[in-house]
Amino acid sequence: GQQLNQSPQSMFIQEGEDVSMNCTSSSIFNTWLWYKQDPGEGPVLLIALYKAGELTSNGRLTAQFGITRKDSFLNISASIPSDVGIYFCAGRNAGGTSYGKLTFGQGTILTVHP
Amino acid sequence: DGGITQSPKYLFRKEGQNVTLSCEQNLNHDAMYWYRQDPGQGLRLIYYSQIVNDFQKGDIAEGYSVSREKKESFPLTVTSAQKNPTAFYLCATIDRTYGYTFGSGTRLTVV
């Protein structure tokens, strides 16, 4: 199946620092989503992007849908200890037999040192 | 509260056994999905169902089976044909904004 290349695989930062991660694909997506997963739990949706070039913020989080539709990035400003977790990007194509199916990146493991 | 309930939280399987993971939702969503999560590999789609009595194979369906007899329920059976079943299994539905709502997962371990 399709694969998304998400980077970096892991990050170790100090509290207060900004974080940036991104996803790239060889295929075009109509929707980009960013999720956060805490240990032993299911992922929770952070930001959804529906239009090429769209820049969306949710508190300290900002995400962009790349103009080419083949990439997206997520920034976290002024990190805090509760930002720790695994962050996933996901892409979706509309229509056909792939209704609702998301393709996920491999995840970015974020560790924040107080 | 509306949501997705997965059970059990932890499950242990002996070699050669079939086990069934439960997924129930009260969100009134039509489509439901099963994903498998392994370290460093993200989430991979096992099966999905768009409506009752219909389901489709995902990318890694071999060794798994599902049923969709009710809108609220989408159980996943891990059969003995699945040679490496130890993983974290996630059930999800999709809402009108095309975002997934995930359950809290079931961790399956072969003993």
Interface residues (C-beta under 8 A of the other chain):
Chain A: G1 L4 Q6 Q9 T31 L33 Y35 G40 E41 G42 P43 V44 L45 A48 Y50 F88 A90 R92 A94 T97 Y99 G100 K101 L102 F104 G105 Q106 G107
Chain B: I4 Q6 A31 Y33 Y35 G40 Q41 G42 L43 R44 L45 Y48 Q50 Q56 G58 D59 L90 A92 I94 T97 Y98 G99 Y100 T101 F102 G103 S104 G105 R107
